[in-house]
Amino acid sequence: MYWKKLSHIEIKEVVFDALNKNANYRNQPILGVPGTFLDSEQFYPDAPFLKDAPFMSIMINNPNHIGCHTLSEESVLDIFSGTQQIEKELIKLCAEQIFKGDANGADGYVAPGGTEANIQAMWVYRNYFMKKFGAKIDEIALVYSQDSHYSMPKGANILGLRSIILDVDDNDRSIVQTDLETKIEQARDCGINYFIVVMNLSTTMFGSVDDIDRVAGYFDSTGVEYKVHVDGAYGGFIYPFTNPDSRYTFQNKYITSFTSDGHKMLQTPYGTGLFLIRKGFMEYVCTDEAQYIPGKDYTICGSRSGANAISIWMILMTHGSAGWQYKMESLCDRTSRICSKLDEMGVKYFRNPHINIITIKSGDVSKQLAEKYHLVADSYEFEAKWWKIVVMPHVKQGYIDSFLMELEAERNALVSETV
Ligand SMILES: *Cc1c(COP(=O)(O)O)cnc(C)c1O
């Protein structure tokens, strides 16, 4: 994995150059487009700081990235082809450098978030099974673990798919193999022959990473039609940098698509859920009726701000691959340091060593302490069984130290009570 770090000046040059290649509502005759610049009372274009603020400049020029720009050269017809080109380069960089795909092997776009990117994948595979194999909708199921994000049931509901939810082991959070086999055999007995399988490149609650080779290998051995989507909304911008032996790459033949959110680990603004998929699949969700869009539409959302794609590209360029790796490894180190302290105290928790999440058993930390430090519970409807710490960049060592001291005091008090 390698891409070079660029200086602020270099980044500015690329971004303003792209902006200049876009049409400009302010000085060009653009008579037919149902878009314009942002309201200039509020977003005045002559604010002096703008010339040093490429992201803000893109935002107020308001380019529309609509559809999927990696699919064809047709976006050159688009009046926003300058910034759309940066989005294409971003997709290429993420697919080929971060997820080790072959050259020009992936399509994708910057979706509003991980939720849409996940549902986009389900939509593609549902239509793929229906168009390619003549599958009926009730022969298709969505398979995911009980620790998966709620965008899975949401997507299943929207797309009319039935869900098969796999049990995980209570302690190590891995998918239970016997449960997987029983449920898939039962589904096949009920006439389900097509499976959309979602694998977690880290769950939100535990930071657990599904054993993709074991689970996808099982589907492969049964001879059913299946497609695997990876939900890397949380882990997509950390795990590939902290685990050099990651099985979550396009070199893994089981995987067809990825979600990877900029707005989780990468610290981009909300609105930056990346969707990546092997070439040859986006076509299954082409909306032919989108006649007024050069290149048609292939996405769920339709119009979206070009500034979002630019923000991801800018952050990746600001750090370079080595800088980002250093940053992610540092977060993991800080997480490991907390774990050693918890081990010393005998606190029970779950943690994947390549992810910056620690999930503590609720019996080992009081509700008051968890709430004081804004730990997040696994359930707000039922009594919490787990509390999690996410070691994000704002989680400084000082806060961690005070939390651990209070936890230790609380545990010592408990011990002396029971003596
Ligand atoms: C956050 C998250 C999502 C959903 O992402 P949004 O950007 O909030 O739509 C999906 N899956 C996982 C694992 C997540 O952590």
The ligand as an SDF file (V2000), in Angstrom:
LIG
                    3D

 15 15  0  0  0  0  0  0  0  0999 V2000
  -21.8000    3.4120   11.4580 C   0  0  0  0  0  0  0  0  0  0  0  0
  -21.9820    2.0860   10.8570 C   0  0  0  0  0  0  0  0  0  0  0  0
  -22.8970    1.8580    9.8060 C   0  0  0  0  0  0  0  0  0  0  0  0
  -23.8200    2.9240    9.2740 C   0  0  0  0  0  0  0  0  0  0  0  0
  -23.1870    4.0220    8.8660 O   0  0  0  0  0  0  0  0  0  0  0  0
  -23.8980    5.4500    8.7410 P   0  0  0  0  0  0  0  0  0  0  0  0
  -22.7850    6.1730    8.1120 O   0  0  0  0  0  0  0  0  0  0  0  0
  -24.2710    5.8850   10.1100 O   0  0  0  0  0  0  0  0  0  0  0  0
  -25.0550    5.2830    7.8430 O   0  0  0  0  0  0  0  0  0  0  0  0
  -22.9810    0.6020    9.2760 C   0  0  0  0  0  0  0  0  0  0  0  0
  -22.2370   -0.4080    9.7590 N   0  0  0  0  0  0  0  0  0  0  0  0
  -21.3630   -0.2420   10.7680 C   0  0  0  0  0  0  0  0  0  0  0  0
  -20.5740   -1.4140   11.2440 C   0  0  0  0  0  0  0  0  0  0  0  0
  -21.1950    1.0110   11.3520 C   0  0  0  0  0  0  0  0  0  0  0  0
  -20.3350    1.1600   12.3580 O   0  0  0  0  0  0  0  0  0  0  0  0
  1  2  1  0
  2  3  1  0
  2 14  2  0
  3  4  1  0
  3 10  2  0
  4  5  1  0
  5  6  1  0
  6  7  2  0
  6  8  1  0
  6  9  1  0
 10 11  1  0
 11 12  2  0
 12 13  1  0
 12 14  1  0
 14 15  1  0
M  END
$$$$
